[in-house]
């Protein structure tokens, strides 16, 4: 399968060790986390889900080692409403972006546990798909270009400022989605 992940990122992930894979997926999750937490926090019965997601996002940043219970976390994510089968297509803006955030986390935890480059690229691909949609839905957006830049930074070996940039990018994505939900369907 051809992914949206830039070739330079894919080549670096294949060439470097598991720590680079883990750092890459941690940064992808950090940028997508606000799209789940910001859109779903406070939802009835979602406290445990949000705790799991936030704790997992934090744990992923310890890139020198795998998350000890990563596969258990993946099994728990599989029960999230965002990954459950639905009748028809997903149409709600908030539902769409929250689902992408959970999907990114799922791939990230799999990549973290096994060091799989394919899982890491699936994680990056899902993030790029989400921000590409956001660019199309919020006129004039440059979210995909920023995601590509930050994906390259996360595998560059010079990661100074990566966490901060990822947090900022995630906040900007949430603002854009919230503005889109306030506008209603187009």
C-alpha positions in Angstrom: 0.0 0.0 0.0 1.3 3.4 -0.9 1.1 5.8 2.1 1.0 9.5 2.4 4.1 9.4 4.6 6.9 11.4 2.9 9.5 9.1 1.3 12.3 10.7 3.4 10.4 9.8 6.6 9.8 6.2 5.4 13.4 5.7 4.4 14.6 7.0 7.7 12.2 4.9 9.7 13.4 1.8 7.8 17.1 2.7 8.3 17.1 3.7 11.9 16.2 1.9 15.1 13.1 1.3 17.2 13.7 4.4 19.2 13.2 6.6 16.1 10.0 4.7 15.3 8.8 5.2 18.9 9.6 8.9 18.9 7.9 9.4 15.5 4.6 7.8 16.6 4.7 9.6 19.9 4.9 12.9 18.1 2.1 11.9 15.7 -0.2 11.1 18.6 0.7 14.3 20.4 -0.5 16.3 17.4 -3.7 14.3 17.1 -4.6 14.0 20.8 -6.5 17.2 21.1 -8.9 16.0 18.4 -10.0 13.2 20.7 -9.6 14.8 24.1 -10.9 18.2 23.1 -13.9 16.8 21.3 -14.8 14.0 23.7 -13.7 14.9 27.2 -16.7 15.4 29.5 -18.8 12.9 27.5 -20.9 10.6 29.5 -19.1 7.4 30.3 -15.9 8.4 28.5 -13.7 9.2 31.6 -11.9 5.8 31.4 -11.4 6.2 27.7 -9.9 9.7 28.0 -7.6 8.6 30.9 -6.3 5.7 28.8 -5.7 7.9 25.8 -3.9 10.6 27.8 -1.8 8.2 29.8 -0.9 6.4 26.6 0.1 9.6 24.8 2.3 10.4 27.8 3.8 6.9 27.9 4.7 7.0 24.2 7.2 9.8 24.8 9.5 7.4 26.6 10.9 6.4 23.3 13.9 4.5 24.7 11.6 1.6 25.7 8.3 0.1 24.7 5.1 0.8 26.6 4.9 -2.3 28.9 1.2 -2.9 28.3 0.9 -1.5 24.8 -1.0 -4.4 23.4 -3.5 -4.3 26.3 -4.0 -0.7 25.6 -4.7 -1.5 21.9 -7.3 -4.0 23.0 -8.9 -1.3 25.2 -8.8 1.2 22.3 -10.7 -1.4 20.1 -13.7 -0.9 22.4 -13.7 2.9 21.9 -16.9 4.1 20.3 -14.8 5.7 17.5 -13.6 2.3 16.3 -16.9 0.6 16.4 -18.7 -0.4 13.2 -21.5 2.0 12.2 -24.3 1.8 9.7 -23.6 4.1 6.8 -20.8 6.6 6.5 -19.4 8.7 9.3 -20.7 12.2 8.7 -20.2 14.3 11.8 -17.1 16.5 11.8 -16.3 15.8 15.5 -16.8 12.1 15.0 -14.5 12.0 12.0 -11.6 13.7 13.6 -12.0 11.9 16.9 -11.9 8.6 15.0 -8.7 9.6 13.3 -7.1 10.4 16.7 -8.0 7.0 18.0 -6.8 5.3 14.9 -3.4 7.2 15.1 -3.1 6.0 18.7 -3.9 2.4 17.8 -1.1 2.3 15.1 1.3 4.2 17.4 0.9 1.7 20.3 1.4 -1.2 17.8 4.5 0.4 16.4 5.8 1.2 19.9 5.3 -2.4 21.1 6.9 -4.1 18.1 9.0 -1.4 16.5 7.2 -2.0 13.2 8.0 0.5 10.5 4.7 -0.5 8.8 2.7 0.3 11.9 4.6 3.6 12.3 3.8 4.5 8.6 0.2 3.6 9.1 0.2 6.0 12.1 1.7 8.8 10.0 -0.6 8.0 7.1 -3.7 8.3 9.3 -2.5 11.7 10.7 -1.8 13.0 7.2 -5.2 11.8 6.0 -6.9 13.6 8.8 -5.1 16.9 8.3 -5.5 16.7 4.5 -9.3 16.5 5.1 -9.0 19.4 7.5 -7.2 21.5 4.8 -10.1 20.7 2.4 -12.8 21.5 5.0 -11.3 24.7 6.5 -10.4 27.0 3.6 -6.8 28.0 3.3 -5.4 25.5 5.8 -1.8 24.4 5.7 -2.2 21.5 8.2 -0.9 18.8 5.9 2.3 20.8 5.1 2.9 21.3 8.8 2.3 17.6 9.5 4.8 16.6 6.8 7.3 19.1 8.2 6.9 17.8 11.8 7.1 14.2 10.6 10.4 15.0 9.0 11.6 16.7 12.2 10.6 13.7 14.3 13.0 11.4 12.4 15.8 14.0 11.8 17.8 13.2 14.9 17.6 16.9 15.9 14.3 16.9 17.8 14.7 20.1 19.8 11.3 21.7 20.1 9.4 18.7 18.7 7.2 18.2 21.7 6.3 21.9 21.9 5.7 22.1 18.1 3.5 19.0 18.3 1.4 20.4 21.2 1.0 23.7 19.3 0.0 21.9 16.1 -2.5 19.8 17.9 -4.1 22.9 19.5 -4.4 24.6 16.1 -6.1 21.5 14.7 -8.6 21.5 17.5 -9.3 25.2 17.0 -9.9 24.6 13.3 -12.2 21.6 13.9 -14.2 23.5 16.6 -14.6 26.4 14.2 -15.8 24.0 11.5 -18.3 22.4 13.9 -19.6 25.9 14.9 -20.2 26.6 11.2 -22.3 23.5 10.7 -22.3 21.4 7.5 -21.2 22.8 4.2 
